[in-house]
Every structure is written in C-alpha cells, then in structure tokens.
Amino acid sequence: AKIDILLVGDVTVGYLADTVQKLFANIAEVTITISDTKEAAALLDDCI
C-alpha cells in the first residue's frame, strides 16, 4: 500500500511527520510532504 500525506505548518509539523511515518512503516510506503500555506495552496491548485 502507498500513502501520500500533505502536512501544512511550521517546524513542529516535522515531529508529526516522523510519528506518522513510524506508525505506518510496517504496513505501507509513506510519502510525506511538508509545506507552508502558500506552497500548499499552489500544489492544490495544480491538482484541481
């Protein structure tokens, strides 16, 4: 299984990303993208 996650926030989001990756490490390939609000909005605009 593959899981793609977009986390929006500041430096503290990195700790959440580490936790999520460890949680799913044995059952799925996890790709986590961390960005600020402007980058996330641009990324979502490209998807729509």
C-alpha positions in Angstrom: 0.0 0.0 0.0 1.1 3.6 -0.6 0.0 6.6 1.5 0.7 10.2 0.4 0.2 12.9 3.1 0.4 16.7 2.8 1.1 18.4 6.1 0.8 22.2 6.3 2.5 24.1 9.0 5.8 25.2 10.6 8.8 23.3 12.0 6.7 21.4 14.6 4.9 19.6 11.8 8.2 17.7 11.2 7.6 15.9 14.5 4.2 14.8 13.4 5.6 13.6 10.1 8.2 11.4 11.9 5.4 9.9 14.1 3.2 9.2 11.1 6.0 7.6 9.2 6.9 5.3 12.1 3.3 4.4 12.6 2.8 3.2 9.1 6.3 2.0 8.3 5.5 -1.7 8.6 2.3 -1.7 6.5 2.7 1.0 3.8 5.1 3.1 1.8 4.5 6.6 3.2 5.4 9.8 1.4 5.0 12.9 3.4 5.2 16.4 2.0 5.6 19.3 4.4 5.0 22.8 3.2 3.8 26.3 4.2 0.4 27.6 3.4 1.3 29.3 0.2 3.1 26.3 -1.2 0.2 24.0 -0.2 -2.3 26.3 -1.9 -0.3 26.3 -5.1 0.0 22.5 -5.0 -3.7 22.0 -4.5 -4.4 24.5 -7.4 -2.3 22.3 -9.7 -4.3 19.2 -8.7 -7.7 20.8 -9.5 
